[in-house]
Amino acid sequence: VGSLQLQQDGTGTLAGGVIVETNFKIFAYTASALQVRLLSMFCRLAERLPNMVVGVVTRESVGEALASGITSRQIVQFL
């Protein structure tokens, strides 16, 4: 599993990154189809916008990821 980095571009706006709230809601700032697919492997996607994906980590989504061979370490490294 990969990792997104939160960076500022030359205009001062954020380009890429993942924010995880305490309620397990995830905001991923990416337009990469690969990054979105990786995120969907352990997260329920709620909304897709042009440069952002909103999802939530659930017990079921993590259980499915673990059953498919993704380790908890990989999930944490991605986030």
Residue pairs with C-beta under 8 A, 6 or more apart in sequence:
1 38
1 41
1 70
1 74
1 75
1 77
1 78
2 34
2 35
2 38
2 78
3 77
3 78
4 16
4 17
4 18
4 28
4 29
4 30
4 35
4 78
5 16
5 17
6 14
6 16
6 17
6 18
6 29
7 14
7 15
7 16
7 17
8 14
8 15
9 15
14 29
15 29
16 29
16 30
17 28
17 29
17 30
18 26
18 27
18 28
18 29
18 39
18 78
18 79
19 26
19 27
19 28
19 29
20 26
20 57
20 79
21 27
23 56
24 56
24 57
24 58
25 54
25 55
25 56
26 39
26 43
26 53
26 54
26 55
26 56
26 57
26 79
27 52
27 53
27 54
28 35
28 36
28 39
28 52
28 53
28 54
28 55
29 51
29 52
30 36
30 51
30 52
30 53
31 50
31 51
36 45
36 48
36 53
38 78
39 45
39 53
39 55
39 78
40 55
41 65
41 68
41 70
42 57
42 61
42 62
42 64
42 65
42 70
42 75
42 78
43 55
43 56
43 57
43 58
43 61
44 55
44 56
44 57
44 58
44 60
44 61
45 53
45 54
45 55
46 54
46 55
46 56
47 53
47 54
48 54
62 72
62 75
65 75
66 72
